Amino acid sequence: MDYTLFVGNIPYSTTEEELKAFFEQAGTVSEAKIIRDRDTGRSKGFGFVTYADEEALNEAMKSLNNADFNGRKLHVDRARARNKDLSQ
């Protein structure tokens, strides 16, 4: 089972490799994904970080929420399941 965090307020110039390296302070990261605009390819300033275990996820939420990352304070929270029914 994977454990995923939502990460907001990511600097627009950040790469997925930089994000992954930063979040590995809390544990082994399975994947780091920055969400990009589908037309321009530019970062939207948020993304997701996935851990293989819940202990690392909890440590990241505790220690990296409001942490300074390249001049911006990150917002870190547990990711919510995506609502597949968009008609609501």
N, C-alpha and C positions, 0 to 999 in steps of 0.2 A: 504494500500500500504506500502511496506517495502522500506527502504532507506539503501543502502549498501555501505560500504567503503572497499577499498582495503588497506591492511596494509602490508607494506614490511619492511624488516630488523628486523624481530622478532627474539629474541634470541631462539636458537634451543631447549633449555630446558623449554621454556614457555608452560604452560598448557592453555587450552581453558578457564578455570575458572579464571586464572590470567589475561588473555587478556580481558575477559569480565569485570572483576572488575576494571581494569585500564581505560577502555573506558567508564565506567559508570560515570566518572567525568563529562562527557558532557551531559549525559541523560540516560534514561532507554534503555538498550541493549536487543534486542529480541534474538539475537544469536551471538556467537563468534565462528568462525571455523578456525582452523589451518590446512593448507593443508599438507598432509603427503605423503611420497613415498609409492606407493601401494605395493612394494615388501618388504621394510624394516620397514615400519611404522614410520620412522624418519621424523621429521619436515623438510619442505622445506624452512622454514624461512619467509613464508608469509601466509596471511590468509585474512579473511573477517569478518567485524563486521556489524551487521544489527541493525538499529534503527527503531522504529515504526513511528517516525515523522522527517520531514526534518529539523526542527530547531535544533534538537540534532545532526544530521549529520553535519550540517554546523558548529555548535560549535566545534565538534570534529575535523573537518578539520582545523579550524582556530587555535584551542588551542593545539592539540596533534601532528600535523605535526612537525617533527624534535624534538619532545619531547624525553627526555632520558627515556628509559625503560630497566631496568636491564643492564645498561652499553652500550646500543645501541640506536642510534637515529632512531626513526621510520619514515617511509615514509607513509603518509596517503593521500589518494586521493579517489575521487568518483569512485566506481567500474563501469566498462563498461559492457554492455551486452555481453554475451558469443556468439561468432560466431558459429552457428550450422553447417554451411557449411564449413567443413575443407578442401575442395578440392581447395580453392582459395589460 
